[in-house]
Amino acid sequence: MCMARIWSPLSRGLWKANNLQVRPSAPTLSLSYSDISVAFTVSVRSLFSSRRLHSPQPPSTRYFSINKSGISSVQMACSNPKQVCIIGSGNWGSAIARIVGSNALRSKNFDERVTMYVYEEMFNGKKLTEIINETHENVKYLPGRKLPPNVVAVPDVVEAAKDADVLIFVVPHQFIRTLCATLLGKIKSTAIALSLIKGFDRAEGGGIDLISHIITRHLKIPCSVLMGANLANEVADEMFCETTIGCKDATAGPLLREIIQTNYFRVVVVDDEDTVEVCGALKNIVACGAGFVDGLGLGDNTKAAVIRLGLMEMVKFVDVFYPGGKLATFFESCGVADLITTCYGGRNRKVSEAFVRTGKSIKELEDEMLNGQKLQGPYTAEEVSYMLKIKGMEEQFPLFTAIHKICTGQLTPKDFIDCIRNHPEHIMENYLNSIAPVEPALKVNGDLFEIISPYTFRGVAKARKPPCCKLPPKISEVRIKYCKLLPVLREQGLVKKLQGDLVKNTRALNTAELVYEQSGKCPVRKVSGCNWGPATVQTIQGSRYMFPENCQFFCKDIRGVGKALNGRQFDLVLLDPPWWNKYIRRKRKTSHAYEMMYNCDLKAIPVEALLNEGGLVAVWCTNSTQHLNYIKEELFPKWQANLVATWHWLKVTVHGEPVCEFSKPPGKQPFEHLLIGCKGAPREAVPQSRLLVSVPSAIHSHKPALVEVLRPFLPADNPECLELFARYLLPNWTSFGNEVLRFQHESLYVEV
């Protein structure tokens, strides 16, 4: 493993660095989600060593043993055996009842009697519960396989569950809220739950709800999850397979494992509950896509492509909506294994194939082919699509979106391949290579910040003007603050001592020109991308770029921001506009900066739609009175923001002197303005005035990052931050503009 410390292109010495990790020697899993693919490096050691909850408890409470059937179990000093109730009796519920019933008979920790809630219905003129209790067989949903005699079918869910210590939910996810409402207040408060339900439910007010979260919230009991490559009939026939239990409770994990594991049904317990459950739901959507491929007769190569793209969207979905999940979890049975199995042998694939071949509706085929069971894939696709539409993220999940539209008749099955043919994974496949070769430790080239003397001109500085004594109040205020701060900077060693006549800034200027030349050879345009994993070094169009962790970028014209970020909202929107200035128009056109914009064009940017309620908008501005007034009087009102603060960034040399003298307008000033507005009431009070001091870069308009400076005024947990007219990337930020990768180019960095 090699550590690359890549400093954010900030002002040297006064700003924090971003620590990026590059693991070039590890196997690479390329997982791309937008118009550019960014590779994850996965350490083999970490990949297969996700934390399993097998930590032993004190000897007084439990010990490990091997029973007669060879089942590794955890025996607990338990005076009252745990009672188990299975809520659900379909194909999968009956298969799991065979396992639970058999294990309850063998274990001292569980009561032998296992209740199973069965929705009462007539079968061949007789109640299904009576048939099950008399013949010990679920003749409708699992015919030909006997249930243990200690499994008792109960038609009343409250009666079945009221005394249970362990509730195993295995019903179609559409019914979970109704069941929870029925059970509320009628079960043990100390009970624990295990959900085998693969699907989501629509959350109140938008978005989706995980089934385990619904159970926990409604019944006030903890709920773990079980997902894996477990086709019910094969499990019932005792064919060897694996499964995954997601459980955060180190005590409950082994208990659940004991009641579930057999010598043919092996269990791995991980603490990544949400990822386990999301995998179990999303794989059904991908399976529908696999069924479409089979129905179109496109072969296994195409199906493999669908599975791969589906896995990528599954990983991205977890990263975006349930951050903190472990990539290793996708390599457990609940992830890749379950995805493959479902795409080749599950009922979602089977019905989707018939959907293409027969032209019948999903509902008709569900009634004809599933013997009363429910199809999860189309319903889950609908719920996911609903959430993506609200978030404006349908284009980032084209496979999920296309499957939903086909299931609902908005697209035909023949449109499916066209939808994934232009998947974001394929847009930049020729631009992005895998992890770069072994990299030394890197940092931003410090020569860019060798601003030794005032006035950054080549050779010698211009003669210093005498300080202006009579300054306007606002300029004088900044100068007074600087004079008070300078002794503190010197005392803390943040600026160098002035020794001799150091007048040349040649090194900084030469380095800046080199950066402009090399980074401008092949400018990357009209590209969008993201890196949801660790920081990495990637190659695009023959040049290497540095990508911090958890970043997203849109290398596009700023006028398209509303469409590209449709529906997304942020806690902070930062802008560094290319303000119109007729005196430097020609110079700007021949440089590598953004083309200047009229004020009316800036006003058209839909910042009001990009801001959350209580969100902040911060705008860099020159000392132009016209531009400052336009922000206050036109931009902020249009963006529905109230001005709450005006900060200043003072640019100094390495010796702490201003890069130019304070002067009367319209003379050049050594500082710039940062105007901060808020949509509605701010979450935290923002100081009305603050002075930021740092050495500037020799690169034009190379602003310092404001990550740490503004963090106290943003939500504590994962604030959503967007920079417009961005020139570099930041961890956990979204960057937008046609220069977003410019200062991520390798030419800015040197070996440590």
N, C-alpha and C positions, 0 to 999 in steps of 0.2 A: 504494500500500500504506500502510495506517495501522497504527501500533503502539499497541495498547491495553495499557498496563501495569496489570494488575488485581491489586492486592495481595490475597493470601489474608487472610481476616478473622482476623488474628493480633494479638498484642499488639504495639503499635507500637514500633519501634526495635530490638527484640531478636530479631526473627524474620525469616527470609528471605521474599522475595516470589516470586510465580509470574509469569513473563513470558508473556503471552498475545498471540497475533498474530491480528489481524482484517484480512482482505483483502476489504472489501466491494465494491470495484470489479471484482473478478475474476469470471469466470463461475462459477456454483455448480453443483456436482454433489451432489444430495441423496441421501445413502446412509444409510439408517437400519436398525438391526438389532434393537432391542428394542421396548418399548412406546412409544418416542418416537423420532422421527427427528431426527438432528442433521446439518446440512449441512456438507459439506466445501467449502472454496473452493479452486479450482484455478487457479493462475496460468497463463495461456495460454503464457507463455514457458517456465515449468518443465514444463508438461504435455507439450510436444513437444520437449523438449531433454534427455531422460534421457541419461546419459552413455553414448556409444557407444565401443566399444573399437577406435578406428581410430588411436590415437596412433602416429605413425611410430617405427620403431626407427632406430638409427644407420645412416647410409648404407652402412656397410661390411657390414651384414648383410642389407639388403633394400631394394627400391625398388618403386615403383608403375608399372604399365604397362597398356596396353590391348591385348588380343590380337586376333586376326583376327575373332573372333566378337563383338567388342564387350564382352567380359566384363572388368570391372575386377578386376584380380587383384594379389596381392602376390607379387612374385618374390623369392625369398630365395637368398642365396649358399649353396646347399645341395649339398655334394659327394655326399651319399647321399640319393637321393629317398625320400620317405616312402612306406611301404607301407600300404595301406588295406584293412581287412576289414569287411564288412557282416555283422553277426550277425543273421540273420532274412531271410526271403524271402517274406513274405506280400504282400498287395496293396500296402501302403505301403513295405515293404522293397524290393520289386521296382521300384516307382516311383522311389525314391531311388537305387537301383542304376543306373538309366538316367542319372541326373545325375552321380553320382560317377564312373561308368565313362567318360563323355564328357569330364569335366573332367580326369581322370587322364591321358587321352591327350594333352590340350592343354598341360598344365602341366609345367614342368621340375622342380617341387618334389615331384612324386609319381611313384611307380613306375607304369608303365602297367598292370600286372597287378593287378586288384582281385578279392580272394576274397570269396565270398558263402556263408555257412553256410546250408545248406538241410537242414531236417529231412527225412530220407529217407522217402519214401512212394511207393507204386505209383500210377501214373496210366495208365489204359488198358493195363494189363499191362506197363508199363515204368517203370523208376526215374525219379523226377522230376529228379534231378540229371543223368542222362544226356540227358533231353529238353532241359533248359535248355542244356547244353553243346553239344549237336548243333544245335539249332534257334535258339539265342539268344533264347528266349522262355519265360516262365513260364506255360505253357499253363493251369495250374490257377488261379493267383491273379491274373495280369495278362495274360489272353489278348489277342492282337491287337496287342501292343506289343513291339517288338523291344528286346532288351538289347544294349548294346555288346559286341562280340566279346571284349573284354579282361576282361569280368566272368566269373569262373570259379566255378561252383557246386561246393561241397565239402560232403560229408555229415558230416564229422568236424569239430566246432567247434574242437578243439585244433589240428588240422592247418590249418584256415583262419586261425586267429588268432595262431599262435605267432610269426610274423615281422612282425606288423603294428605300425606306429607309431601308427596311428589306428584305433580300434575304434568302429564305429558300431552301437549296439544298437537293434534295431527288432523286438522280439518281444513277445508278450503278457506283461504284467507278472507274471502268475502263475508264469512260468518263470524269472524272473531270478535267483533265489537258486540254483537248480539249475545254471544255466549258469555263474554265478560260482564255485560250488564246483568245477565241472569245470575251469575255466580257471585257478584259483588256482595260482600258481607255474609256469605254463606259457606265460606271455606275457612280453613285454619289460617290464622295470621302468620304462623311460622312456616307455612308451606313454601316450597320452592317450585318453580316451573321450568319445563324444558319444551321449547318449541321446535317442531319438525316441519313447520309450515313454510313452504317456499313461495314467497310472494310479498308484495307491499300492499298497503292500504293508503287511500288518499287522505292526507292530513287536512284538518280543519283550517281554513284560511289559505290553502295552497300548499304545494309540495307533497311529499310522501311520508308515510310513517312506517317504521319497521314493526313487524308483528310483535317481536319481543318487547319493544318499547310500549306498545299498546297494552300488552298484558301486564307489564310492570306498573304502568301508570294507572290502569283501571282497577287492578286487583291488589295493588300495594304490596306485591311480593316480587322477589328477584326472579328473572327469567333468563335462562341460558338458551343456547340454540344448538341443534344438531343438523348438519348438512353433509352430503357426500355423494359419491358415485354409487348410489344404492337403488337400483331398479327393484321395485317391490317384489316382483315374482321371483327374481334371482335370490334375493335375501330370504324369501320364504322357502326356497328350495335349498337353502343352506350352502349356496355357492360362496366361496371365499371373496371377501371384499373389505374395504376400509371405510371409515367415516370420520368426521371431525366434529368435536363438541367445542363450541366457543363458550368459555365460562371464566369470568373474572374472579370468582370466589374460589380460593385455594382449598376450601373445605368441601364445598359442594361438587367441585369437579371430579374428584375421585369417587364420590358417592354415585354420581350420575354414570360415570364410566362403569362402575360395578354392575348396575342394573341393566346396562346396555350391551356390554362386551361379551362375546362368546369366542370360541376357538375358530369360528369362520367369519365373525363380524368384529373386526379389530378397530379399536377406538383410539384416536389421538386427541388429547385435550389441549387447546391453546387459549390464551386470554384475549384474543382479538375477536370479540363477540360480533361486532358490527360487520366486519369484513366477511366473516363466515356466513352471516345471514344474507348480506347483499349478494354474495356469490350464488347462494342457493336460489335467489329470486331472478337475477339477471340472466343466468344460464338458460332459463326457459325461453327468454326472448331470442337468444342466439339459436336455440334449437328450432324455433319457428323458421328462421332464416335457412338453416340446414335442410329443413323439410321442403322449403320452396325450391332449393337447389335440386333435391331429389325429384320433386314433381316436374321440374323443367328438364330433367335428364342431363344435367350438366357435369356429373361425375365427381369423383373424390377430390380431384385437385381444387375444383371450385369450392367444394365443401370445406376443405382444409383452409382455404383463404378466408372463408366466412368465419370459421372457428377462431383463426388468429386475430382477425379484425375485431371479432366479438370480445375476445379476451382483453385486447387493448382498451376497448371502451369500458369493460368492466373495471379494469384497474384505474382508469381515469375517473370513472364515476365515484369510486371509493375515495380517491385523492381529493376530488372537488367537494363532495358532499359529506364525506365522513372522514376528514383528515386524521392522520395518526395511525391508520391501518398499516400493517406490515406486509411488504411485498412477498415475504416467505409464505404467508397464509395462502396465497394463490397457488402455491405448489403443494398444498395439502389436498386431501381427497375432496374437500368442499370446493376447490378451485378448478384447476386444469382437469383433474380426473372426472369430476362431475360434469363438466362442460363437454368433454369428449363423449362420455357415456350417453348423456341426454341427446346429443346431436346425432347419435347413431342408433339408439334404441328406445328413446323415451316417447311418450304419447304426444308430446308437443310436436316432435318431428313427424310422427306418423300422421297426425291430423292435418298438419300443414302441407304435407305431400298430397294428401287426398284433396285438400282445398284447391291446389293447383290443377290436379288431374280431372276433378269432377266439376269444378265451377260452383259447387254448393257453398253456402255460407258456413262460417265457423260454428255458429249455433246449431245448424242442421247436422253437421258432422259430429259435434260434441254429443248430441242426443243419439245419433246412430251408432257411434263407435265406442263410446266410453262407458256404457252400461250405468249411467247415472253419475259418473265421476265428472269433475270439473277440469277444464283445461286452463292452466295457469299462465302460459306464455302470452296470449293476446291480451288478457286482463292486466298483466304486469306491464306489458308494453304500453298500454293505454295510460296507466298511472305514471310511468316514467316519462312518457311523451308530454303529459300534462305538466309535470314539474319542469321539464326542459323548456317548454314553451313559455312558462311564467318567467323563467330565468333568462330567456333569450338565448338558449344554448343548443338549440336543435341542430344547427350546422356542425357543432363540435361532436355530435354523436349521430352521424349519418346512418349507421347500420340500425341502431335502435329506432330512429325516426322512420326509416324506410319500412321496417317490419310492421310498425304500428299502422302506417298509412296503407299498406297492402292488406292487412287484416281488416281494416275498416272501409276498404273499397276506394280510397283516395288515389291509390296507385294500383296498377295491375302487377301480377307476379313477374311478368316479363320486364317490368321496369327495375326490378331488384338489382340486377347486375350493373345497370347503368348508374344506380345510386352509389354502389360501393366501388365502381370503377374509378370514380373521382374522389375516393376517400382521402382525407387529408394525409394519410400515411403515404400516399403515392405522389402527392403534389411535388415534394422536394426530394424524392428518393435519389436523384443524381447529385444533389448538393451536399448531402449530409453523410459522413462516414461514421464508422464506429469510434469507440474511444481512442483518443490520440495515443501515440507511444508514450513511454514513461516520461513524465514531466518533472523537471526540477521545481523547487519552490519558486513561486512567482510573486511579483508585486508591481504596482504601477511605477513606471519610470520616474524616479524622483527628480530627474533633470527638468521635467515639465514645470516644477515648482521652484526652480532656482531664480526667483524674482529677487535679485539682489539689490537693485536700485529702483527708485521711483521712475516712472515712465519706461515702459518696456520697449525701448528702441534698441536696435542693433548698435553695437559699439559703445558710445558714451550716452549718458542721459542728457536731456536738455537741462539748461541752467535752471536751478530751483527758483521758483517765484517766492517772493517774501509772503509770509502768511497774511491772509486777508483778515483784518481786524473786525470789520463790520459785515457780519454775515446775516442772512435772513434767519429768523428764529429756528426753523426746522433744521437747517443745515448746522447752525450753531449747536443745537441740542445733540446732534450726532457727534460733533467734534468734542463737546464737553464729556460725553460718555466715554469716548475713546481715550481722552487724556486721563480719565480716572482709571481706565482699565489697563493702560500700557504698563504701569509699574507692576501690576499683578502678573501680567504675561511674562515680564522679565524676571520677576522673582521666582516664578514657577518653571523657568527655563523653557518656555514655549516659543521664544524668539531668540535669535542669535545675537551675540554682542557685536556691535559695529567696530570693525578693526580696519583702519586705513580707508582709502578711497576706492571702494568696490563699486564700479559704475557699469559693468558689463552684464547684460542679460542674454548674451549670445547663445549660450548653451541651451537655455530654455526655448529660445526662438528656433534654433536649429532642430531641436527635438520635436517641437510642434509641427514644423514643416515636414519632417520625416513621417510623422503620424498621418498628416493630411495626405501625403503622397501615397503611402502604402495602403491606408484604409480606403482611399478613394479609387484605387485601380479597378476594382470590381464591386461597386456599391450593390448591396443586397436590397432589392426593391420588391414590393408587393408580396411579401412573405409574412405569414403568421405562424406562431409556434409557441411551445411551452416546454418547460422542463419541470415535471412534477416530482422528480427524484433528487438525489444529491447533486451538488454542483459538478459540472463537467466541462471538458474542453472538446469542442467539436470543429470539424472542417466543413466549410461551406464555400463553394466555388473556388477551391484551392487555397483559401485562407482560414486560419484557425481563429475561433472566437471563444470567449469565456462566458459560460452560462451559469449564473448563480442558482441556488436551489429554489424550487417552488416559484419560478417566475413565468410570466406569460407576456408575449409581445405581439404587436401588430405593426409590421413595417409597411404602413399604408398612409395615404394622404389623410391629413387630419379632417378634411371635410366629410370623410366617410365614417367618422367615429360613431355616429348615432346608429347607423345600420349595422356596423360590425359588432357593436356592444349592445345590441337591441335587448332592452329589458334589464341589463345588469346595472346595479347601483353600488356606490362606493361610499366609504366613510371619509375619504379624503381624495380630492381631485387637485393635482398640482399642475400649473401651466407656466411655461417659460416662452411666451409668444415672441415671434420675430417682428417686433414693433416696426411700423413704417417709419422710415427716416430718409428723406430725399437726398440728404448730403452723403449718404454712404450706399446709395442704391447700386451703383456700378460695382463698388467694392464687394458688396454682399453677393452679387450675381456671379462673380468670379471666384468666390470662396466656396467652402463646403458647408455653409450654414443653410438653415431653412430659408426659403424665399420669403421675403417680407410680406406681411398681410395688412390690408386695410382694417381699420377698427370695426367696420361693419361686418367684415368676414369673421372676425373673432366673436362678434356678438351672435353670429349664426350658429356657433358651436353649442349643442344642446346640453350644456353643463347641468341645467336644472333637472334634466331627466336622468343624469348620471349620479346625482347626489342622493344619498339616503337622508331621511329627516334627521336633523342634528348633525349632518355631515359638514365638513369644512372644505372650502375652496381657497387655494393659495395661489397668488399670481405674482410672478416676478415682473418688475417694471423698472425702466430707466428713470432718469430724473426729469423726464419731460412732464411738465405741468399738464399738458394736454392729455397725455396718456393716463396720468394719475387720476385726473378728474373723470376721464371716460370710464375707468374701472368703477369708480364710486357712483357715478351718476347714471351710467348706462349698462355696463356689464353686470354688476352685482344685482341691480333691480331685475334685469331680465332673467338672470339665473336664480332668482328668488332667494338671494343671499343678503344678509345684513353685514356691513363692515364691522368687525369686532377687534381688529388689531392691525397696526402698521409696524412691521419690523424692518430692520436695515442690515444689510450685509456689507461690512467694511473690508475692503481688500488692502492688505498690507504686504510689505516685503518680508523677507526672512528675518529682517532685523526689527520688524514691528512698525516700520514707518508706513504711512499711507502711500499708495502707489502714485498718488498725485495730491496736490494741496487742495484743501477745502477752498472753494471760491464762490463768488457771486454767480447766480444764473446769468446767462446760459452756459457758463463755464463748466468744464468737465469736473465731476465729483468722484471721490474715491469709494463711493458706496452706491448700492442699488437698493430698491425698495421691494419688500415682500408684503403685499396686502392680503389679509386673511378675512374671509367672509364665512358666514355660517347660515345654513338653510334651517330656519327655525331656531330653537334654543340650543346653545352648545351643551354638550355632555359635561364638559369641564370648562371652567373659566379660562380663557386664553389671555395672557398678559397683553395689554394694549400696546406696549412698546418693549422691544428687545433688540439688543445689538449683537449680531453675529460677526465674529472677526476671524479671518483666516487668510492664508497665502493663496492667491488665485493661480490657476493653471495658465500656461502660456497659450493654451488652445482657446479659440474664440468661444465665448458664451459657455464655458465649462463650469457650470454651477455646482456648488457643494450639495450633497444629498441631505435631505432633511428628515431622514428616518428617525433618528434618536431625538432630534429637537422637537418634533411634533408628536411623538409617541404618547406623551402624558395626556394629550387632549383627544385621543382616539380610544375606541373600545379596547378593553384589556385583552380580549380573546380574539386573535386572528382578524385584525382590522383589514378591511378591503381598501386598498390604495391604488390609485390610477395616476400616472403621469402623462400629460399630453405635451407634444413637442419634445418627447424624451430623446436623449442622446446616449443613454446607457441603461442597463438593466439593474434591478435591485431584487434581493430575495423577498418573496412574498408580495411583490408588486406586479401590477399590470402596466406595461409601457406601450405607448401608442405614438406613432409618427413615422415619417419616412427616413429618420436617421437613428432609429432605436439601437441598431447594432454597431454604430460607428465607433463608439468608445469602448466596445467589447473586443475590438480587433487586437490581435497579438502584438501589433506594433506599439501599443501602450505599455506593454509589460516587459520586465527584465527579470533575469534570474536573481534570486536573493544571494 
